[in-house]
Amino acid sequence: MKMFKLFFLLCIGILTSCSSVKVISDYDTKVDFSSYKTFAFYKKGIDKASVSDLDKKRIMRAIENELIKKGFSKSVNPDMLISIFTKSREQVNVTDNNIGYGFGWGYNPWFMGGSTNLNINQYTEGTLFIDFIDKNNNELIWQGIGSGAMKMSNIEKKEKRINDLVNKIILEYPPNLKK
């Protein structure tokens, strides 16, 4: 029974690993994305994001940089508006540093050897939603969502993590040109 519990905890640890960023996107299939050339940030939406004002600035700066790399221009009369939404939740990651298999004389072939040296790591998983809204009809046309561990020990790491997350999300845009 003890081995089953250890195996169960190990499986949970592997499945909930916090080292990667997961990204998905969704979009309106009826939209011609090539018609969008300019953007601006949607202040009402961004003000509602539940992160600090400094993190909002970091996220907006990262989005702006990625869109400019793609050939978009920031404008006071834009084709599309950019909004963000954030959420977070606490996660637990359990790993066993010393797993081995005990085969040979005197060993049960189904016995998973090793130690019970478990590392339990609690962290915050952050999710960033980036919404692209058609300015003329005020409708959502594209949404990118990225999730990953947001435990940062210093400002430089935090900025790099935000830039990486935004980069991976914006890589999904525009959807029609990925074919």
C-alpha positions as CSV (number, residue, x, y, z in Angstrom):
1,M,0.0,0.0,0.0
2,K,2.9,2.4,0.8
3,M,4.4,1.8,-2.7
4,F,1.0,2.5,-4.3
5,K,0.8,5.9,-2.5
6,L,4.3,6.7,-3.5
7,F,3.6,5.8,-7.1
8,F,0.3,7.8,-7.1
9,L,2.1,10.9,-5.7
10,L,4.9,10.5,-8.3
11,C,2.3,10.3,-11.2
12,I,0.6,13.5,-9.9
13,G,4.0,15.2,-9.8
14,I,4.8,14.3,-13.3
15,L,1.4,15.3,-14.6
16,T,1.5,18.7,-12.9
17,S,5.0,19.6,-13.7
18,C,5.5,23.4,-13.5
19,S,8.4,23.9,-15.9
20,S,6.5,24.4,-19.1
21,V,4.2,27.0,-20.6
22,K,1.0,25.9,-22.1
23,V,-0.6,28.0,-24.9
24,I,-3.8,27.7,-26.8
25,S,-5.8,30.1,-29.0
26,D,-9.2,30.5,-30.4
27,Y,-10.6,32.8,-33.1
28,D,-13.6,33.8,-35.2
29,T,-13.3,31.7,-38.4
30,K,-15.2,34.3,-40.4
31,V,-12.7,37.1,-39.9
32,D,-10.1,38.2,-42.5
33,F,-7.1,38.8,-40.2
34,S,-5.0,40.3,-43.0
35,S,-7.2,43.5,-42.8
36,Y,-5.8,44.4,-39.3
37,K,-2.7,46.6,-39.4
38,T,-3.0,48.8,-36.3
39,F,-3.7,48.3,-32.6
40,A,-4.2,50.1,-29.4
41,F,-4.8,48.9,-25.8
42,Y,-8.3,48.7,-24.4
43,K,-7.9,50.5,-21.1
44,K,-11.2,49.5,-19.6
45,G,-10.4,45.8,-20.1
46,I,-6.8,46.1,-18.9
47,D,-7.8,48.1,-15.8
48,K,-9.8,45.0,-14.7
49,A,-6.8,42.6,-14.9
50,S,-6.0,41.3,-11.4
51,V,-2.2,41.9,-11.5
52,S,-0.2,44.9,-10.3
53,D,0.1,48.0,-12.4
54,L,3.8,47.2,-12.9
55,D,3.0,43.7,-14.3
56,K,0.3,45.3,-16.5
57,K,3.0,47.6,-17.9
58,R,5.3,44.6,-18.5
59,I,2.6,42.6,-20.2
60,M,1.5,45.5,-22.4
61,R,5.1,46.3,-23.3
62,A,5.7,42.7,-24.3
63,I,2.5,42.6,-26.4
64,E,3.5,45.8,-28.1
65,N,7.0,44.5,-28.9
66,E,5.7,41.2,-30.3
67,L,3.0,42.9,-32.5
68,I,5.5,45.5,-33.9
69,K,7.8,42.5,-34.8
70,K,4.9,41.1,-36.8
71,G,4.5,44.4,-38.7
72,F,1.6,46.0,-36.7
73,S,1.7,49.7,-35.7
74,K,0.3,51.3,-32.6
75,S,-2.3,53.9,-33.4
76,V,-4.7,56.4,-31.9
77,N,-7.3,55.2,-34.5
78,P,-6.6,51.4,-34.5
79,D,-8.2,48.5,-36.4
80,M,-8.2,46.4,-33.3
81,L,-8.1,46.8,-29.6
82,I,-6.0,44.6,-27.2
83,S,-7.2,43.6,-23.8
84,I,-5.9,41.3,-21.2
85,F,-7.3,39.2,-18.4
86,T,-5.4,37.3,-15.7
87,K,-6.1,34.7,-13.2
88,S,-4.0,32.6,-10.9
89,R,-4.3,29.5,-8.7
90,E,-2.0,27.7,-6.3
91,Q,-0.5,24.3,-7.5
92,V,1.5,21.6,-5.8
93,N,4.2,19.7,-7.6
94,V,5.4,16.4,-6.0
95,T,8.6,14.7,-7.3
96,D,10.7,11.8,-6.1
97,N,14.4,12.5,-6.6
98,N,15.6,8.9,-6.2
99,I,13.6,6.5,-8.2
100,G,15.1,3.2,-9.2
101,Y,13.9,-0.3,-10.1
102,G,14.9,-3.3,-8.0
103,F,15.3,-6.4,-10.2
104,G,17.3,-9.5,-9.4
105,W,17.6,-12.2,-6.7
106,G,15.3,-11.6,-3.7
107,Y,13.5,-8.7,-5.3
108,N,9.8,-8.6,-6.2
109,P,9.8,-7.8,-10.0
110,W,6.9,-5.3,-9.5
111,F,8.7,-3.5,-6.6
112,M,9.6,0.1,-7.4
113,G,12.7,0.7,-5.4
114,G,14.4,3.9,-4.4
115,S,13.7,6.2,-1.5
116,T,10.9,8.2,-0.2
117,N,12.8,11.4,-0.7
118,L,9.9,13.5,-2.0
119,N,10.2,17.1,-3.0
120,I,6.9,19.0,-2.6
121,N,6.9,22.4,-4.3
122,Q,4.0,24.8,-4.0
123,Y,3.8,27.5,-6.7
124,T,1.4,29.9,-8.4
125,E,0.2,29.0,-11.9
126,G,-0.7,32.2,-13.7
127,T,-2.9,32.4,-16.8
128,L,-2.8,35.3,-19.2
129,F,-5.6,35.9,-21.7
130,I,-4.8,38.2,-24.6
131,D,-7.9,39.4,-26.5
132,F,-7.9,41.0,-29.9
133,I,-11.2,43.0,-30.4
134,D,-12.4,44.5,-33.7
135,K,-12.7,48.2,-33.0
136,N,-15.5,48.8,-35.5
137,N,-18.0,46.3,-34.2
138,N,-16.5,45.8,-30.7
139,E,-16.4,42.0,-31.1
140,L,-13.7,39.5,-30.0
141,I,-11.9,38.2,-33.0
142,W,-9.0,36.3,-31.5
143,Q,-8.0,35.1,-28.0
144,G,-4.6,33.6,-26.9
145,I,-4.3,31.9,-23.5
146,G,-1.0,31.0,-21.9
147,S,-0.4,29.3,-18.5
148,G,2.7,28.6,-16.6
149,A,4.4,28.8,-13.2
150,M,4.8,32.4,-12.1
151,K,7.2,32.0,-9.1
152,M,9.9,34.6,-9.7
153,S,12.8,35.3,-7.4
154,N,13.7,38.7,-9.0
155,I,12.5,41.4,-11.4
156,E,14.7,40.3,-14.3
157,K,13.4,36.7,-14.2
158,K,9.8,38.0,-13.9
159,E,10.2,40.2,-17.0
160,K,11.8,37.4,-18.9
161,R,9.0,35.0,-17.9
162,I,6.3,37.5,-19.0
163,N,8.1,38.2,-22.3
164,D,8.4,34.5,-23.0
165,L,4.8,33.9,-22.2
166,V,3.5,36.7,-24.3
167,N,5.9,35.6,-27.2
168,K,4.5,32.1,-27.2
169,I,0.9,33.4,-27.1
170,I,1.4,35.9,-29.9
171,L,3.1,33.2,-32.1
172,E,-0.4,31.8,-32.5
173,Y,-1.5,35.0,-34.3
174,P,-2.7,35.3,-37.0
175,P,-4.4,31.9,-37.3
176,N,-5.1,32.0,-41.0
177,L,-1.4,32.3,-41.9
178,K,-0.2,29.3,-40.0
179,K,-1.2,26.8,-42.7
